[in-house]
Amino acid sequence: MTQIAIVNGSVQENNYLGFALEILKNEFKKHKNYSVNEINLIEFNLPFPGEKIKNDDSVRLRKILKSADAFVLGTPEYHGTFTAKLKLMIENSGYPSLLKGKPVSLLGIASGTLGAVKSLEHLRSVCSHIGSFTLPRVVSISHVESRFNAEGKCLDKEIENEIRNLAKNLINFLTSINKHLSA
Ligand SMILES: Cc1cc2nc3c(=O)[nH]c(=O)nc-3n(C[C@H](O)[C@H](O)[C@H](O)COP(=O)(O)O)c2cc1C
């Protein structure tokens, strides 16, 4: 079974990012050899490097990261970049990072017209730095508040397809690596 960890980098209750990641999760679930582990960062009280916090959230996080074969990192755009909580997750992922050597797909959302392009470029740069393999295809959703209704239903078929294609693209990539390795 291939384990995909889907990380939600939002810390807002009922976040829009969760709506997009739900579609992605359902797409992975259509494929029988894949299982999904969700990491909602809102549920993790993580320390900054060197800081002591009396909980085992960092250990719990690393356990999930270690068991993952590939990742989808999701982020809202905050002040032209990805969220501080997502960066903190990366700080807590170990040094070297547990994402090193593993495939990563990126999905970003934003209120603005430009979407989450800047966040995704910054995130790609950090992911490359820590040695993960960031897939070229990303999803950037602009005007996110108009793309979903209050129940989380996606109102834009094209965007829904893009999200589903992100999952398919990662699955195709993993399938081709596995074929190559077993050849
Ligand atoms: C601190 C903060 C900074 C933000 N900066 C941007 C930004 O730079 N560009 C943008 O398009 N939207 C920006 N937004 C809007 C968020 O992208 C938008 O609220 C998004 O829905 C948040 O995602 P979430 O609902 O999944 O948490 C910002 C929101 C907050 C709270």
The ligand as an ORCA input file, in Angstrom:
! r2SCAN-3c Opt
* xyz 0 1
  C      -2.634     36.816      7.320
  C      -3.285     36.681      5.972
  C      -2.583     37.039      4.830
  C      -3.147     36.887      3.569
  N      -2.429     37.215      2.458
  C      -2.946     37.015      1.237
  C      -2.170     37.262      0.061
  O      -1.027     37.658      0.114
  N      -2.753     37.040     -1.149
  C      -4.032     36.587     -1.259
  O      -4.513     36.401     -2.392
  N      -4.794     36.309     -0.174
  C      -4.268     36.513      1.065
  N      -5.011     36.210      2.190
  C      -6.337     35.625      2.020
  C      -6.256     34.101      2.129
  O      -5.521     33.541      1.065
  C      -7.682     33.539      2.148
  O      -8.350     34.046      3.309
  C      -7.761     32.029      2.170
  O      -9.088     31.636      2.090
  C      -7.255     31.436      3.437
  O      -7.323     30.042      3.310
  P      -8.064     29.102      4.358
  O      -9.500     29.472      4.352
  O      -7.821     27.732      3.835
  O      -7.369     29.331      5.661
  C      -4.467     36.383      3.446
  C      -5.183     36.016      4.612
  C      -4.593     36.164      5.854
  C      -5.371     35.730      7.086
*
